Structure formats: C-alpha cells, structure tokens
Amino acid sequence: VRSVGIGEIVVSTDPAETIQMIGLGSCVGVFLTVPGKAVAAAHVLLPSSAGAASGPPGKFADTAVPELVRLLGEAGLSKGRATATLVGGGQVLSFGSNRPEFDIGRRNADAVRAALQKAGVRVAKDETGGTKARSARMVVAQGAIAA
Amino acid sequence: MPRDLVVLHELANIGAGHAATALSQLFSQRVDMTPPQVRELTLSEAVEFLQPSEKEVSAALLQLEGDLAGLVVLLTPNSHEMLQALGMEPGIEVDVIAECGNIVAAKLADAIGSMTSIYGQPSTPAAGLTAHAGVVEMVLSITAQAEPFVIAFSELSLGGTMLANLMFFPEASSVEQIEALA
C-alpha cells in the first residue's frame, strides 16, 4: 500500500499495488487510471498555483493534472486511454460565517474538473462533495475506488 | 533556512498560557499546557509533523484578522472526555469545541495584543466532528498556500489527560512584525 500525502503525486504500474489517500476532506484525490496498466494519483490541497503560492506540483489542481498526464506519458501511456476518478472536495466543518477560505472543497473540485477538461482527460467517476471526510483506496489492476 | 523566531516563541507561550487559564475557569480544574513548539515548515514537513489520520476528532478553526493575522485551531481526539469534564451529555461536541475555540482564540489574541500592540480579532469559528486528516487538510488549505509557513503548537491537558492541541499559524506579515520587536 502506498499512501499519497497532501500535495504529493504517486505513479504505479504494479497491478497488485494499492494507492491510498487517508481522510480526504477539502482536498481532492485525483486518480488517472489506464485500465490494468497504471494509476497516477495526486492529493490536491488548493485550486491554483497563481500569485504568492508555492510548493510541489501535486499541491495545486492546475499543476497536478498536467503533471499526472506527463508522468503517465513517461510510463509509456497516452492520456487518451486514461480516465479520471475524483474523491473528496467536501465540506467537513460547519461555518459560523460565509468565508470563502472555508469553501475550499468545492473550489478544489471545480478546479480539478477544469484542469482535466483542459488536458482532455475524461472524468469517469466524480464522487466529490458532501460533508464527511473519506479515505480512498484503489488497486492498480482494478482502477476503481474500493467500496 | 530555519529562523529562531524567539519573540514569537515567547508570545505564543504567554498567549497559550492565558488560553489555558481561561479554560481552567471553564472546566473548574487546572488546565496544563506544554510550552509551544514553534517551527517553520514546508507542506511535506507539516504533514509529517501533524500526522493526519482517520481518527475522529472535534475541531474549531478561527481566523485572526488585523495586524495579528493567522489561524487558530483547537483540536481534540477526546471530545467525550471534554464533555464529561464539563458535566455535559454527548451530542454537543461541535458546540463545545466551538465555544472553547472562541475562548482560546480571544485570549491568545488579547495576550499578544496587550504585550505588543499588534492586535488581531478572531472570526466566528468553523467547527466539526470529523476525521483528523479532514481537519488537517482544511487547516493547511488556509495556512500553507506559500511555503514555508510558521506553526506554534502546544498541548493542553486536564488532570493528566490530553484535552486538546492548540495551534496558531501566524501569517508571514505578522511573523515579520512580531520578530521585528526583538
């Protein structure tokens, strides 16, 4: 089992390997899967790398998606065969006020979908939203989130 | 490049002390605190430090606004014990952590403000009962846009039992103002 920490990206071409993200709340877990071949996954913290933001590519939706596509290409797989599964992007705390920084889950999910569209990757499954934190586990050979 | 953050360390220590004293009054028992660990961390270092897990916690997040800007977080894996210590029935964990969050954020901001004239005003809290990792994500989404960032982390305990973690993430501009006092 390989855990993908916040802001990290992991690529696996080992069919028996499980890729996991623990307790996804406002973050979005993006899994690009090529059936039976590979999974490239990012644990996205924020929508955009613009402005004063800094950090690794997996941290931001707009840098994570191109990096996932590039890494699949490096593994000899074209993005045309890949589909995306999204988990997380929820609102796990209730807000006393209407502050935009607390609405980060929805903005993350929107930004990931926009980046995938721009990259030409189809979303096969979108399980974002809700109010519960959720762990996601995917066996590379199966290419789907385990129930 | 690690900095000493000497002034912040001292202020966080006094501020957390005031917060612990205020909670002592609420709980009618002495609340102890560990001296804060003050660190400057990258995102990956923060993840390693905070160890996000699936364990259920209750947590309150409050933004400080003003010259003293940042995020105050009060988080406990022991919400049940917290309610028990207050003589309250289960079911209001989120309300209790939100109220405790209000108290600690106000005391922390007041203590730092009165010592430095760098003032901050806490927002109303965001609170919830959820996986620890879900809270860590929310906290880092607010505090970790730019790296590295600063955390002051202390642990509060009640009669030898861990009561809660108190975390303060001052914004970079406030850290500069505070360290300029040295």
Contacts between the chains, C-beta under 8 A, distances in Angstrom:
chain1	res1	chain2	res2	distance
A	5	B	44	6.8
A	5	B	47	4.9
A	5	B	52	7.9
A	6	B	43	6.6
A	6	B	47	5.2
A	6	B	52	7.1
A	6	B	136	7.3
A	6	B	137	6.3
A	6	B	140	6.1
A	7	B	43	4.8
A	7	B	44	6.7
A	7	B	47	7.4
A	8	B	44	7.5
A	22	B	52	6.1
A	22	B	53	6.7
A	22	B	54	5.7
A	22	B	131	7.7
A	22	B	133	4.9
A	23	B	52	6.1
A	23	B	53	7.0
A	23	B	54	5.2
A	23	B	131	3.6
A	23	B	132	6.6
A	23	B	133	2.6
A	23	B	134	5.1
A	23	B	136	7.9
A	23	B	137	7.6
A	24	B	133	7.4
A	24	B	134	7.2
A	24	B	137	7.2
A	25	B	130	6.6
A	25	B	131	6.9
A	25	B	133	6.8
A	25	B	134	2.8
A	25	B	135	7.1
A	25	B	137	4.5
A	25	B	138	5.9
A	26	B	134	7.3
A	26	B	137	5.0
A	26	B	138	5.1
A	26	B	141	5.4
A	27	B	137	4.5
A	27	B	141	7.4
A	45	B	43	7.3
A	45	B	137	6.8
A	45	B	140	6.0
A	45	B	141	5.5
A	45	B	144	6.9
A	46	B	141	5.9
A	46	B	145	6.4
A	52	B	145	6.7
A	52	B	146	5.0
A	53	B	145	4.8
A	53	B	146	5.9
A	54	B	145	7.9
A	54	B	146	5.1
A	54	B	147	5.2
A	55	B	42	7.5
A	55	B	43	5.3
A	55	B	144	7.3
A	55	B	146	7.9
A	55	B	147	5.1
A	56	B	43	7.2
A	56	B	44	7.5
A	59	B	43	6.2
A	59	B	144	8.0
A	90	B	134	7.7
A	92	B	128	5.4
A	92	B	130	4.2
A	92	B	131	7.5
A	92	B	134	4.2
A	92	B	135	7.3
A	92	B	138	6.8
A	93	B	59	7.1
A	93	B	61	6.6
A	93	B	126	4.3
A	93	B	127	5.9
A	93	B	128	3.8
A	93	B	130	7.1
A	93	B	135	7.4
A	93	B	138	6.0
A	94	B	94	7.0
A	94	B	126	6.8
A	94	B	127	6.3
A	94	B	128	5.8
A	95	B	124	8.0
A	95	B	126	4.7
A	96	B	98	7.3
A	96	B	123	7.4
A	96	B	124	3.1
A	96	B	125	5.5
A	96	B	126	6.4
A	96	B	127	7.7
A	97	B	123	6.1
A	97	B	124	4.9
A	99	B	63	7.0
A	99	B	123	6.8
A	99	B	126	7.7
A	101	B	63	7.4
A	101	B	141	7.5
A	101	B	142	5.2
A	102	B	61	7.7
A	102	B	126	5.0
A	102	B	138	7.5
A	104	B	138	7.1
A	104	B	141	4.5
A	104	B	142	7.6
A	108	B	141	7.9
A	132	B	130	7.0
A	133	B	130	4.8
A	133	B	131	3.7
A	133	B	133	6.3
A	133	B	134	3.0
A	133	B	137	8.0
A	134	B	131	8.0
A	135	B	54	6.0
A	135	B	131	7.8
A	135	B	133	7.9
